[in-house]
Amino acid sequence: MALVEVNRSITRHIKDVWEIVSDISCYPNFMPSVNEVTILEDKRPKWTVSRWSATLRDSVMEWTEIDHYDASRARIDFRQLEGDLESLDGSWQLYNEAGQTRVCLLMNFRIGIPSIEDILTPIAIQALEENCHGMLEDIEKQLRVS
């Protein structure tokens, strides 16, 4: 499994950041890399099943995931149920730090094509890191306008 972890400190209260991060269906409204998020099953505040379409370096990736929400810990754990990658899971974790909120987005993935896994994984790591940094930047921008 390959690991991607990105962090960003945002000068907003953790509650405000949680409201944006936990509303995944709004991501396409302000994240250019997220083409579509469709909620298939909505059992919030505990969990959702969602279908995603996102663009990474001119390639469209699609998957369905289950998201488990824990507002008391400001955490979302997600796991791919089906999709373009062999496996994908991770978490959003928010930390209250001296008047700021640190957002940590963690992703573990496996491409699942053994013959080219060694070649594609470093490229995928870089593309996902860029995309995740962009998502955190987009969240911060969205908080500025709200």
N, CA, C and O atoms as a GROMACS GRO file, in nm:
protein
  584
    1MET      N    1   0.085  -0.119   0.000
    1MET     CA    2   0.000   0.000   0.000
    1MET      C    3   0.088   0.124   0.000
    1MET      O    4   0.192   0.128   0.066
    2ALA      N    5   0.045   0.222  -0.075
    2ALA     CA    6   0.114   0.351  -0.078
    2ALA      C    7   0.039   0.448   0.013
    2ALA      O    8  -0.082   0.437   0.031
    3LEU      N    9   0.111   0.542   0.070
    3LEU     CA   10   0.055   0.636   0.166
    3LEU      C   11   0.076   0.778   0.117
    3LEU      O   12   0.183   0.815   0.071
    4VAL      N   13  -0.031   0.858   0.130
    4VAL     CA   14  -0.024   1.002   0.104
    4VAL      C   15  -0.080   1.070   0.228
    4VAL      O   16  -0.188   1.035   0.276
    5GLU      N   17  -0.008   1.169   0.279
    5GLU     CA   18  -0.055   1.246   0.393
    5GLU      C   19  -0.026   1.393   0.368
    5GLU      O   20   0.088   1.430   0.340
    6VAL      N   21  -0.129   1.476   0.379
    6VAL     CA   22  -0.111   1.621   0.365
    6VAL      C   23  -0.177   1.689   0.484
    6VAL      O   24  -0.278   1.641   0.537
    7ASN      N   25  -0.120   1.800   0.526
    7ASN     CA   26  -0.168   1.878   0.639
    7ASN      C   27  -0.175   2.024   0.600
    7ASN      O   28  -0.096   2.072   0.519
    8ARG      N   29  -0.271   2.094   0.661
    8ARG     CA   30  -0.280   2.238   0.639
    8ARG      C   31  -0.343   2.300   0.764
    8ARG      O   32  -0.443   2.250   0.815
    9SER      N   33  -0.284   2.408   0.810
    9SER     CA   34  -0.341   2.483   0.922
    9SER      C   35  -0.428   2.594   0.867
    9SER      O   36  -0.387   2.670   0.779
   10ILE      N   37  -0.549   2.603   0.921
   10ILE     CA   38  -0.647   2.701   0.876
   10ILE      C   39  -0.687   2.786   0.996
   10ILE      O   40  -0.720   2.732   1.101
   11THR      N   41  -0.685   2.916   0.979
   11THR     CA   42  -0.716   3.007   1.088
   11THR      C   43  -0.868   3.023   1.099
   11THR      O   44  -0.923   3.130   1.072
   12ARG      N   45  -0.932   2.917   1.140
   12ARG     CA   46  -1.076   2.916   1.166
   12ARG      C   47  -1.103   2.815   1.277
   12ARG      O   48  -1.025   2.723   1.301
   13HIS      N   49  -1.215   2.834   1.344
   13HIS     CA   50  -1.255   2.744   1.452
   13HIS      C   51  -1.281   2.605   1.395
   13HIS      O   52  -1.331   2.591   1.283
   14ILE      N   53  -1.248   2.503   1.473
   14ILE     CA   54  -1.262   2.364   1.428
   14ILE      C   55  -1.406   2.332   1.387
   14ILE      O   56  -1.427   2.253   1.294
   15LYS      N   57  -1.504   2.391   1.454
   15LYS     CA   58  -1.645   2.367   1.420
   15LYS      C   59  -1.675   2.414   1.278
   15LYS      O   60  -1.745   2.346   1.203
   16ASP      N   61  -1.622   2.531   1.241
   16ASP     CA   62  -1.643   2.584   1.106
   16ASP      C   63  -1.579   2.495   1.000
   16ASP      O   64  -1.638   2.469   0.895
   17VAL      N   65  -1.459   2.448   1.029
   17VAL     CA   66  -1.388   2.361   0.934
   17VAL      C   67  -1.461   2.227   0.923
   17VAL      O   68  -1.474   2.173   0.814
   18TRP      N   69  -1.507   2.174   1.036
   18TRP     CA   70  -1.579   2.046   1.035
   18TRP      C   71  -1.705   2.055   0.947
   18TRP      O   72  -1.735   1.961   0.873
   19GLU      N   73  -1.777   2.166   0.956
   19GLU     CA   74  -1.899   2.182   0.876
   19GLU      C   75  -1.870   2.168   0.727
   19GLU      O   76  -1.949   2.107   0.654
   20ILE      N   77  -1.759   2.222   0.681
   20ILE     CA   78  -1.722   2.213   0.539
   20ILE      C   79  -1.670   2.074   0.506
   20ILE      O   80  -1.714   2.012   0.409
   21VAL      N   81  -1.576   2.024   0.586
   21VAL     CA   82  -1.513   1.895   0.558
   21VAL      C   83  -1.615   1.782   0.559
   21VAL      O   84  -1.608   1.691   0.476
   22SER      N   85  -1.710   1.786   0.652
   22SER     CA   86  -1.805   1.676   0.665
   22SER      C   87  -1.921   1.682   0.565
   22SER      O   88  -1.999   1.588   0.557
   23ASP      N   89  -1.932   1.791   0.491
   23ASP     CA   90  -2.038   1.803   0.389
   23ASP      C   91  -1.980   1.768   0.252
   23ASP      O   92  -1.962   1.856   0.167
   24ILE      N   93  -1.950   1.639   0.232
   24ILE     CA   94  -1.880   1.597   0.111
   24ILE      C   95  -1.959   1.625  -0.016
   24ILE      O   96  -1.900   1.642  -0.123
   25SER      N   97  -2.091   1.629  -0.007
   25SER     CA   98  -2.170   1.652  -0.128
   25SER      C   99  -2.152   1.791  -0.184
   25SER      O  100  -2.184   1.816  -0.301
   26CYS      N  101  -2.099   1.885  -0.104
   26CYS     CA  102  -2.077   2.021  -0.154
   26CYS      C  103  -1.939   2.037  -0.220
   26CYS      O  104  -1.913   2.141  -0.280
   27TYR      N  105  -1.852   1.938  -0.209
   27TYR     CA  106  -1.716   1.950  -0.263
   27TYR      C  107  -1.712   1.994  -0.410
   27TYR      O  108  -1.631   2.080  -0.444
   28PRO      N  109  -1.796   1.939  -0.498
   28PRO     CA  110  -1.787   1.982  -0.639
   28PRO      C  111  -1.817   2.130  -0.659
   28PRO      O  112  -1.779   2.187  -0.762
   29ASN      N  113  -1.885   2.194  -0.563
   29ASN     CA  114  -1.918   2.336  -0.576
   29ASN      C  115  -1.797   2.427  -0.562
   29ASN      O  116  -1.798   2.539  -0.611
   30PHE      N  117  -1.691   2.379  -0.495
   30PHE     CA  118  -1.576   2.467  -0.474
   30PHE      C  119  -1.441   2.398  -0.493
   30PHE      O  120  -1.337   2.461  -0.477
   31MET      N  121  -1.442   2.270  -0.526
   31MET     CA  122  -1.317   2.197  -0.554
   31MET      C  123  -1.314   2.159  -0.702
   31MET      O  124  -1.384   2.068  -0.744
   32PRO      N  125  -1.233   2.229  -0.780
   32PRO     CA  126  -1.229   2.200  -0.924
   32PRO      C  127  -1.193   2.056  -0.960
   32PRO      O  128  -1.236   2.006  -1.064
   33SER      N  129  -1.116   1.989  -0.876
   33SER     CA  130  -1.074   1.852  -0.908
   33SER      C  131  -1.183   1.748  -0.880
   33SER      O  132  -1.174   1.635  -0.927
   34VAL      N  133  -1.285   1.786  -0.804
   34VAL     CA  134  -1.394   1.693  -0.773
   34VAL      C  135  -1.509   1.721  -0.869
   34VAL      O  136  -1.576   1.824  -0.860
   35ASN      N  137  -1.531   1.629  -0.960
   35ASN     CA  138  -1.634   1.647  -1.062
   35ASN      C  139  -1.774   1.624  -1.007
   35ASN      O  140  -1.867   1.698  -1.038
   36GLU      N  141  -1.787   1.521  -0.924
   36GLU     CA  142  -1.920   1.485  -0.874
   36GLU      C  143  -1.908   1.400  -0.748
   36GLU      O  144  -1.820   1.314  -0.737
   37VAL      N  145  -1.996   1.425  -0.653
   37VAL     CA  146  -2.014   1.339  -0.536
   37VAL      C  147  -2.165   1.317  -0.523
   37VAL      O  148  -2.241   1.412  -0.504
   38THR      N  149  -2.205   1.193  -0.534
   38THR     CA  150  -2.346   1.157  -0.521
   38THR      C  151  -2.363   1.071  -0.396
   38THR      O  152  -2.299   0.967  -0.382
   39ILE      N  153  -2.448   1.117  -0.306
   39ILE     CA  154  -2.475   1.040  -0.185
   39ILE      C  155  -2.575   0.930  -0.220
   39ILE      O  156  -2.688   0.958  -0.261
   40LEU      N  157  -2.532   0.805  -0.204
   40LEU     CA  158  -2.617   0.690  -0.236
   40LEU      C  159  -2.697   0.643  -0.115
   40LEU      O  160  -2.813   0.603  -0.128
   41GLU      N  161  -2.636   0.649   0.003
   41GLU     CA  162  -2.703   0.618   0.129
   41GLU      C  163  -2.660   0.722   0.230
   41GLU      O  164  -2.541   0.749   0.246
   42ASP      N  165  -2.757   0.781   0.298
   42ASP     CA  166  -2.728   0.889   0.392
   42ASP      C  167  -2.779   0.852   0.530
   42ASP      O  168  -2.899   0.859   0.557
   43LYS      N  169  -2.688   0.812   0.617
   43LYS     CA  170  -2.720   0.778   0.756
   43LYS      C  171  -2.645   0.872   0.850
   43LYS      O  172  -2.605   0.834   0.959
   44ARG      N  173  -2.627   0.998   0.803
   44ARG     CA  174  -2.561   1.096   0.888
   44ARG      C  175  -2.646   1.118   1.012
   44ARG      O  176  -2.769   1.120   1.005
   45PRO      N  177  -2.581   1.136   1.123
   45PRO     CA  178  -2.442   1.176   1.140
   45PRO      C  179  -2.343   1.060   1.149
   45PRO      O  180  -2.224   1.084   1.172
   46LYS      N  181  -2.387   0.936   1.131
   46LYS     CA  182  -2.294   0.823   1.149
   46LYS      C  183  -2.216   0.787   1.023
   46LYS      O  184  -2.094   0.774   1.029
   47TRP      N  185  -2.284   0.772   0.908
   47TRP     CA  186  -2.213   0.728   0.788
   47TRP      C  187  -2.290   0.763   0.661
   47TRP      O  188  -2.410   0.789   0.664
   48THR      N  189  -2.217   0.763   0.550
   48THR     CA  190  -2.275   0.777   0.417
   48THR      C  191  -2.205   0.679   0.323
   48THR      O  192  -2.092   0.636   0.348
   49VAL      N  193  -2.273   0.646   0.215
   49VAL     CA  194  -2.211   0.579   0.101
   49VAL      C  195  -2.222   0.677  -0.014
   49VAL      O  196  -2.330   0.729  -0.042
   50SER      N  197  -2.110   0.703  -0.081
   50SER     CA  198  -2.108   0.806  -0.184
   50SER      C  199  -2.032   0.758  -0.308
   50SER      O  200  -1.937   0.680  -0.298
   51ARG      N  201  -2.077   0.807  -0.424
   51ARG     CA  202  -2.008   0.779  -0.549
   51ARG      C  203  -1.933   0.907  -0.589
   51ARG      O  204  -1.989   1.016  -0.588
   52TRP      N  205  -1.806   0.890  -0.624
   52TRP     CA  206  -1.717   1.001  -0.655
   52TRP      C  207  -1.666   0.995  -0.799
   52TRP      O  208  -1.648   0.888  -0.856
   53SER      N  209  -1.645   1.113  -0.855
   53SER     CA  210  -1.571   1.128  -0.980
   53SER      C  211  -1.477   1.247  -0.958
   53SER      O  212  -1.521   1.356  -0.922
   54ALA      N  213  -1.349   1.224  -0.981
   54ALA     CA  214  -1.249   1.329  -0.960
   54ALA      C  215  -1.145   1.323  -1.071
   54ALA      O  216  -1.119   1.217  -1.128
   55THR      N  217  -1.087   1.438  -1.101
   55THR     CA  218  -0.984   1.446  -1.205
   55THR      C  219  -0.848   1.464  -1.140
   55THR      O  220  -0.828   1.556  -1.060
   56LEU      N  221  -0.755   1.375  -1.175
   56LEU     CA  222  -0.617   1.385  -1.130
   56LEU      C  223  -0.529   1.388  -1.254
   56LEU      O  224  -0.519   1.289  -1.326
   57ARG      N  225  -0.466   1.501  -1.278
   57ARG     CA  226  -0.376   1.514  -1.393
   57ARG      C  227  -0.442   1.467  -1.523
   57ARG      O  228  -0.388   1.382  -1.593
   58ASP      N  229  -0.555   1.522  -1.554
   58ASP     CA  230  -0.628   1.494  -1.678
   58ASP      C  231  -0.684   1.352  -1.687
   58ASP      O  232  -0.732   1.313  -1.793
   59SER      N  233  -0.678   1.275  -1.580
   59SER     CA  234  -0.739   1.142  -1.578
   59SER      C  235  -0.855   1.143  -1.480
   59SER      O  236  -0.843   1.193  -1.368
   60VAL      N  237  -0.967   1.088  -1.522
   60VAL     CA  238  -1.084   1.081  -1.435
   60VAL      C  239  -1.080   0.950  -1.358
   60VAL      O  240  -1.065   0.842  -1.415
   61MET      N  241  -1.093   0.961  -1.227
   61MET     CA  242  -1.102   0.844  -1.139
   61MET      C  243  -1.243   0.838  -1.082
   61MET      O  244  -1.301   0.942  -1.049
   62GLU      N  245  -1.297   0.717  -1.072
   62GLU     CA  246  -1.430   0.701  -1.015
   62GLU      C  247  -1.429   0.589  -0.913
   62GLU      O  248  -1.359   0.489  -0.930
   63TRP      N  249  -1.506   0.607  -0.806
   63TRP     CA  250  -1.514   0.505  -0.702
   63TRP      C  251  -1.637   0.530  -0.616
   63TRP      O  252  -1.696   0.638  -0.619
   64THR      N  253  -1.674   0.428  -0.540
   64THR     CA  254  -1.779   0.438  -0.439
   64THR      C  255  -1.713   0.410  -0.305
   64THR      O  256  -1.633   0.317  -0.292
   65GLU      N  257  -1.747   0.492  -0.205
   65GLU     CA  258  -1.685   0.476  -0.074
   65GLU      C  259  -1.788   0.484   0.036
   65GLU      O  260  -1.898   0.537   0.019
   66ILE      N  261  -1.750   0.429   0.151
   66ILE     CA  262  -1.828   0.446   0.272
   66ILE      C  263  -1.748   0.540   0.363
   66ILE      O  264  -1.628   0.525   0.380
   67ASP      N  265  -1.820   0.636   0.420
   67ASP     CA  266  -1.759   0.736   0.508
   67ASP      C  267  -1.820   0.722   0.646
   67ASP      O  268  -1.943   0.724   0.660
   68HIS      N  269  -1.736   0.708   0.747
   68HIS     CA  270  -1.782   0.700   0.886
   68HIS      C  271  -1.744   0.832   0.955
   68HIS      O  272  -1.627   0.870   0.957
   69TYR      N  273  -1.844   0.901   1.010
   69TYR     CA  274  -1.825   1.032   1.071
   69TYR      C  275  -1.820   1.020   1.223
   69TYR      O  276  -1.902   0.949   1.283
   70ASP      N  277  -1.725   1.088   1.284
   70ASP     CA  278  -1.717   1.096   1.430
   70ASP      C  279  -1.695   1.243   1.466
   70ASP      O  280  -1.582   1.289   1.480
   71ALA      N  281  -1.806   1.314   1.482
   71ALA     CA  282  -1.798   1.458   1.509
   71ALA      C  283  -1.729   1.486   1.642
   71ALA      O  284  -1.662   1.588   1.656
   72SER      N  285  -1.745   1.398   1.741
   72SER     CA  286  -1.683   1.421   1.871
   72SER      C  287  -1.531   1.419   1.862
   72SER      O  288  -1.463   1.485   1.942
   73ARG      N  289  -1.476   1.346   1.766
   73ARG     CA  290  -1.331   1.341   1.745
   73ARG      C  291  -1.289   1.423   1.622
   73ARG      O  292  -1.170   1.427   1.589
   74ALA      N  293  -1.384   1.488   1.555
   74ALA     CA  294  -1.358   1.564   1.432
   74ALA      C  295  -1.282   1.478   1.332
   74ALA      O  296  -1.176   1.515   1.282
   75ARG      N  297  -1.341   1.360   1.302
   75ARG     CA  298  -1.273   1.263   1.217
   75ARG      C  299  -1.372   1.196   1.122
   75ARG      O  300  -1.486   1.165   1.160
   76ILE      N  301  -1.326   1.174   1.000
   76ILE     CA  302  -1.400   1.095   0.901
   76ILE      C  303  -1.305   0.986   0.852
   76ILE      O  304  -1.194   1.015   0.808
   77ASP      N  305  -1.350   0.862   0.859
   77ASP     CA  306  -1.275   0.750   0.802
   77ASP      C  307  -1.349   0.705   0.676
   77ASP      O  308  -1.471   0.692   0.678
   78PHE      N  309  -1.275   0.682   0.568
   78PHE     CA  310  -1.339   0.639   0.445
   78PHE      C  311  -1.268   0.516   0.389
   78PHE      O  312  -1.150   0.492   0.414
   79ARG      N  313  -1.346   0.438   0.312
   79ARG     CA  314  -1.293   0.317   0.250
   79ARG      C  315  -1.366   0.294   0.119
   79ARG      O  316  -1.489   0.296   0.113
   80GLN      N  317  -1.289   0.271   0.015
   80GLN     CA  318  -1.348   0.241  -0.116
   80GLN      C  319  -1.420   0.107  -0.111
   80GLN      O  320  -1.367   0.008  -0.060
   81LEU      N  321  -1.541   0.105  -0.165
   81LEU     CA  322  -1.618  -0.019  -0.178
   81LEU      C  323  -1.597  -0.080  -0.316
   81LEU      O  324  -1.591  -0.203  -0.331
   82GLU      N  325  -1.585   0.006  -0.416
   82GLU     CA  326  -1.553  -0.037  -0.552
   82GLU      C  327  -1.498   0.084  -0.626
   82GLU      O  328  -1.527   0.198  -0.590
   83GLY      N  329  -1.419   0.057  -0.730
   83GLY     CA  330  -1.366   0.170  -0.805
   83GLY      C  331  -1.245   0.135  -0.887
   83GLY      O  332  -1.210   0.018  -0.905
   84ASP      N  333  -1.181   0.240  -0.937
   84ASP     CA  334  -1.069   0.226  -1.030
   84ASP      C  335  -0.943   0.169  -0.967
   84ASP      O  336  -0.864   0.103  -1.034
   85LEU      N  337  -0.924   0.193  -0.838
   85LEU     CA  338  -0.807   0.140  -0.769
   85LEU      C  339  -0.841   0.005  -0.705
   85LEU      O  340  -0.958  -0.024  -0.678
   86GLU      N  341  -0.739  -0.076  -0.682
   86GLU     CA  342  -0.764  -0.202  -0.612
   86GLU      C  343  -0.814  -0.175  -0.471
   86GLU      O  344  -0.905  -0.242  -0.422
   87SER      N  345  -0.753  -0.076  -0.404
   87SER     CA  346  -0.798  -0.038  -0.270
   87SER      C  347  -0.766   0.109  -0.245
   87SER      O  348  -0.668   0.163  -0.298
   88LEU      N  349  -0.850   0.170  -0.164
   88LEU     CA  350  -0.833   0.310  -0.124
   88LEU      C  351  -0.903   0.327   0.010
   88LEU      O  352  -1.020   0.293   0.024
   89ASP      N  353  -0.830   0.379   0.107
   89ASP     CA  354  -0.892   0.413   0.235
   89ASP      C  355  -0.813   0.527   0.295
   89ASP      O  356  -0.704   0.560   0.250
   90GLY      N  357  -0.870   0.586   0.399
   90GLY     CA  358  -0.800   0.696   0.463
   90GLY      C  359  -0.888   0.768   0.563
   90GLY      O  360  -0.989   0.716   0.610
   91SER      N  361  -0.847   0.891   0.594
   91SER     CA  362  -0.920   0.968   0.694
   91SER      C  363  -0.897   1.117   0.676
   91SER      O  364  -0.797   1.162   0.621
   92TRP      N  365  -0.994   1.191   0.726
   92TRP     CA  366  -0.983   1.334   0.750
   92TRP      C  367  -0.979   1.348   0.902
   92TRP      O  368  -1.065   1.294   0.971
   93GLN      N  369  -0.880   1.418   0.953
   93GLN     CA  370  -0.872   1.441   1.097
   93GLN      C  371  -0.846   1.588   1.120
   93GLN      O  372  -0.755   1.646   1.061
   94LEU      N  373  -0.927   1.650   1.207
   94LEU     CA  374  -0.910   1.791   1.241
   94LEU      C  375  -0.855   1.801   1.382
   94LEU      O  376  -0.896   1.728   1.472
   95TYR      N  377  -0.761   1.895   1.400
   95TYR     CA  378  -0.700   1.918   1.531
   95TYR      C  379  -0.712   2.065   1.566
   95TYR      O  380  -0.684   2.152   1.482
   96ASN      N  381  -0.753   2.094   1.689
   96ASN     CA  382  -0.760   2.231   1.738
   96ASN      C  383  -0.623   2.267   1.792
   96ASN      O  384  -0.576   2.208   1.889
   97GLU      N  385  -0.558   2.365   1.730
   97GLU     CA  386  -0.422   2.402   1.768
   97GLU      C  387  -0.407   2.553   1.778
   97GLU      O  388  -0.394   2.622   1.677
   98ALA      N  389  -0.411   2.604   1.900
   98ALA     CA  390  -0.381   2.744   1.928
   98ALA      C  391  -0.454   2.841   1.835
   98ALA      O  392  -0.390   2.920   1.765
   99GLY      N  393  -0.586   2.833   1.834
   99GLY     CA  394  -0.664   2.926   1.753
   99GLY      C  395  -0.673   2.890   1.606
   99GLY      O  396  -0.734   2.962   1.528
  100GLN      N  397  -0.613   2.781   1.569
  100GLN     CA  398  -0.619   2.733   1.431
  100GLN      C  399  -0.672   2.591   1.430
  100GLN      O  400  -0.679   2.524   1.533
  101THR      N  401  -0.708   2.546   1.311
  101THR     CA  402  -0.746   2.407   1.292
  101THR      C  403  -0.650   2.345   1.194
  101THR      O  404  -0.635   2.393   1.081
  102ARG      N  405  -0.584   2.238   1.236
  102ARG     CA  406  -0.499   2.165   1.143
  102ARG      C  407  -0.582   2.052   1.083
  102ARG      O  408  -0.642   1.972   1.154
  103VAL      N  409  -0.583   2.049   0.951
  103VAL     CA  410  -0.656   1.946   0.878
  103VAL      C  411  -0.552   1.848   0.825
  103VAL      O  412  -0.458   1.886   0.756
  104CYS      N  413  -0.572   1.721   0.857
  104CYS     CA  414  -0.483   1.615   0.809
  104CYS      C  415  -0.566   1.521   0.721
  104CYS      O  416  -0.664   1.462   0.767
  105LEU      N  417  -0.527   1.509   0.596
  105LEU     CA  418  -0.592   1.417   0.502
  105LEU      C  419  -0.493   1.305   0.472
  105LEU      O  420  -0.383   1.329   0.423
  106LEU      N  421  -0.534   1.183   0.503
  106LEU     CA  422  -0.449   1.066   0.488
  106LEU      C  423  -0.516   0.969   0.391
  106LEU      O  424  -0.636   0.942   0.401
  107MET      N  425  -0.438   0.917   0.295
  107MET     CA  426  -0.490   0.819   0.199
  107MET      C  427  -0.391   0.705   0.183
  107MET      O  428  -0.271   0.727   0.167
  108ASN      N  429  -0.443   0.583   0.188
  108ASN     CA  430  -0.367   0.462   0.156
  108ASN      C  431  -0.429   0.405   0.030
  108ASN      O  432  -0.551   0.398   0.018
  109PHE      N  433  -0.346   0.363  -0.064
  109PHE     CA  434  -0.403   0.307  -0.186
  109PHE      C  435  -0.312   0.201  -0.246
  109PHE      O  436  -0.192   0.194  -0.219
  110ARG      N  437  -0.374   0.120  -0.327
  110ARG     CA  438  -0.301   0.021  -0.407
  110ARG      C  439  -0.363   0.025  -0.546
  110ARG      O  440  -0.485   0.014  -0.562
  111ILE      N  441  -0.278   0.040  -0.647
  111ILE     CA  442  -0.327   0.047  -0.785
  111ILE      C  443  -0.381  -0.087  -0.830
  111ILE      O  444  -0.488  -0.094  -0.891
  112GLY      N  445  -0.308  -0.194  -0.802
  112GLY     CA  446  -0.359  -0.327  -0.831
  112GLY      C  447  -0.328  -0.382  -0.969
  112GLY      O  448  -0.397  -0.472  -1.017
  113ILE      N  449  -0.225  -0.328  -1.034
  113ILE     CA  450  -0.180  -0.383  -1.162
  113ILE      C  451  -0.034  -0.424  -1.142
  113ILE      O  452   0.056  -0.343  -1.163
  114PRO      N  453  -0.010  -0.549  -1.102
  114PRO     CA  454   0.124  -0.591  -1.061
  114PRO      C  455   0.234  -0.562  -1.163
  114PRO      O  456   0.345  -0.527  -1.124
  115SER      N  457   0.206  -0.576  -1.289
  115SER     CA  458   0.311  -0.561  -1.390
  115SER      C  459   0.364  -0.418  -1.399
  115SER      O  460   0.478  -0.397  -1.441
  116ILE      N  461   0.283  -0.319  -1.360
  116ILE     CA  462   0.328  -0.179  -1.369
  116ILE      C  463   0.313  -0.103  -1.237
  116ILE      O  464   0.328   0.019  -1.234
  117GLU      N  465   0.284  -0.175  -1.130
  117GLU     CA  466   0.264  -0.113  -0.999
  117GLU      C  467   0.386  -0.029  -0.957
  117GLU      O  468   0.370   0.083  -0.909
  118ASP      N  469   0.505  -0.083  -0.975
  118ASP     CA  470   0.627  -0.011  -0.933
  118ASP      C  471   0.648   0.117  -1.011
  118ASP      O  472   0.706   0.213  -0.959
  119ILE      N  473   0.604   0.120  -1.133
  119ILE     CA  474   0.618   0.240  -1.217
  119ILE      C  475   0.510   0.342  -1.184
  119ILE      O  476   0.538   0.461  -1.170
  120LEU      N  477   0.385   0.295  -1.171
  120LEU     CA  478   0.273   0.387  -1.154
  120LEU      C  479   0.259   0.442  -1.012
  120LEU      O  480   0.212   0.555  -0.996
  121THR      N  481   0.298   0.367  -0.911
  121THR     CA  482   0.275   0.412  -0.774
  121THR      C  483   0.343   0.545  -0.742
  121THR      O  484   0.276   0.632  -0.685
  122PRO      N  485   0.471   0.568  -0.775
  122PRO     CA  486   0.529   0.700  -0.746
  122PRO      C  487   0.459   0.814  -0.819
  122PRO      O  488   0.446   0.924  -0.765
  123ILE      N  489   0.413   0.788  -0.940
  123ILE     CA  490   0.340   0.890  -1.016
  123ILE      C  491   0.206   0.918  -0.949
  123ILE      O  492   0.164   1.033  -0.936
  124ALA      N  493   0.138   0.811  -0.906
  124ALA     CA  494   0.009   0.826  -0.838
  124ALA      C  495   0.024   0.898  -0.705
  124ALA      O  496  -0.060   0.981  -0.669
  125ILE      N  497   0.131   0.868  -0.632
  125ILE     CA  498   0.155   0.938  -0.505
  125ILE      C  499   0.168   1.088  -0.529
  125ILE      O  500   0.105   1.167  -0.459
  126GLN      N  501   0.248   1.126  -0.626
  126GLN     CA  502   0.267   1.268  -0.656
  126GLN      C  503   0.136   1.333  -0.699
  126GLN      O  504   0.104   1.444  -0.655
  127ALA      N  505   0.059   1.267  -0.785
  127ALA     CA  506  -0.068   1.322  -0.832
  127ALA      C  507  -0.167   1.337  -0.717
  127ALA      O  508  -0.236   1.438  -0.706
  128LEU      N  509  -0.175   1.236  -0.630
  128LEU     CA  510  -0.266   1.243  -0.516
  128LEU      C  511  -0.223   1.349  -0.415
  128LEU      O  512  -0.307   1.418  -0.358
  129GLU      N  513  -0.092   1.363  -0.393
  129GLU     CA  514  -0.044   1.469  -0.303
  129GLU      C  515  -0.083   1.606  -0.356
  129GLU      O  516  -0.133   1.689  -0.280
  130GLU      N  517  -0.062   1.629  -0.485
  130GLU     CA  518  -0.101   1.757  -0.545
  130GLU      C  519  -0.251   1.779  -0.530
  130GLU      O  520  -0.295   1.888  -0.493
  131ASN      N  521  -0.329   1.676  -0.558
  131ASN     CA  522  -0.474   1.687  -0.551
  131ASN      C  523  -0.519   1.713  -0.407
  131ASN      O  524  -0.606   1.798  -0.384
  132CYS      N  525  -0.462   1.642  -0.311
  132CYS     CA  526  -0.500   1.660  -0.170
  132CYS      C  527  -0.463   1.798  -0.120
  132CYS      O  528  -0.540   1.861  -0.047
  133HIS      N  529  -0.345   1.847  -0.156
  133HIS     CA  530  -0.307   1.985  -0.119
  133HIS      C  531  -0.408   2.083  -0.178
  133HIS      O  532  -0.449   2.178  -0.111
  134GLY      N  533  -0.448   2.060  -0.302
  134GLY     CA  534  -0.547   2.146  -0.366
  134GLY      C  535  -0.681   2.143  -0.294
  134GLY      O  536  -0.746   2.246  -0.279
  135MET      N  537  -0.722   2.025  -0.249
  135MET     CA  538  -0.848   2.013  -0.176
  135MET      C  539  -0.844   2.092  -0.046
  135MET      O  540  -0.940   2.160  -0.012
  136LEU      N  541  -0.733   2.083   0.028
  136LEU     CA  542  -0.722   2.157   0.154
  136LEU      C  543  -0.718   2.308   0.128
  136LEU      O  544  -0.775   2.386   0.203
  137GLU      N  545  -0.650   2.348   0.022
  137GLU     CA  546  -0.648   2.489  -0.016
  137GLU      C  547  -0.789   2.536  -0.053
  137GLU      O  548  -0.830   2.646  -0.015
  138ASP      N  549  -0.863   2.453  -0.126
  138ASP     CA  550  -1.000   2.489  -0.164
  138ASP      C  551  -1.090   2.501  -0.042
  138ASP      O  552  -1.178   2.588  -0.038
  139ILE      N  553  -1.071   2.415   0.057
  139ILE     CA  554  -1.149   2.424   0.181
  139ILE      C  555  -1.120   2.557   0.251
  139ILE      O  556  -1.212   2.624   0.297
  140GLU      N  557  -0.992   2.593   0.259
  140GLU     CA  558  -0.957   2.721   0.322
  140GLU      C  559  -1.018   2.839   0.247
  140GLU      O  560  -1.070   2.931   0.309
  141LYS      N  561  -1.013   2.836   0.115
  141LYS     CA  562  -1.074   2.944   0.035
  141LYS      C  563  -1.225   2.951   0.059
  141LYS      O  564  -1.281   3.059   0.073
  142GLN      N  565  -1.289   2.835   0.065
  142GLN     CA  566  -1.434   2.832   0.088
  142GLN      C  567  -1.469   2.890   0.224
  142GLN      O  568  -1.571   2.957   0.238
  143LEU      N  569  -1.387   2.864   0.323
  143LEU     CA  570  -1.410   2.920   0.456
  143LEU      C  571  -1.394   3.071   0.458
  143LEU      O  572  -1.459   3.139   0.537
  144ARG      N  573  -1.308   3.124   0.373
  144ARG     CA  574  -1.290   3.270   0.366
  144ARG      C  575  -1.415   3.339   0.313
  144ARG      O  576  -1.446   3.451   0.354
  145VAL      N  577  -1.486   3.274   0.222
  145VAL     CA  578  -1.604   3.337   0.163
  145VAL      C  579  -1.732   3.309   0.242
  145VAL      O  580  -1.835   3.371   0.217
  146SER      N  581  -1.724   3.216   0.338
  146SER     CA  582  -1.846   3.184   0.414
  146SER      C  583  -1.852   3.263   0.544
  146SER      O  584  -1.947   3.248   0.621
   0.00000   0.00000   0.00000
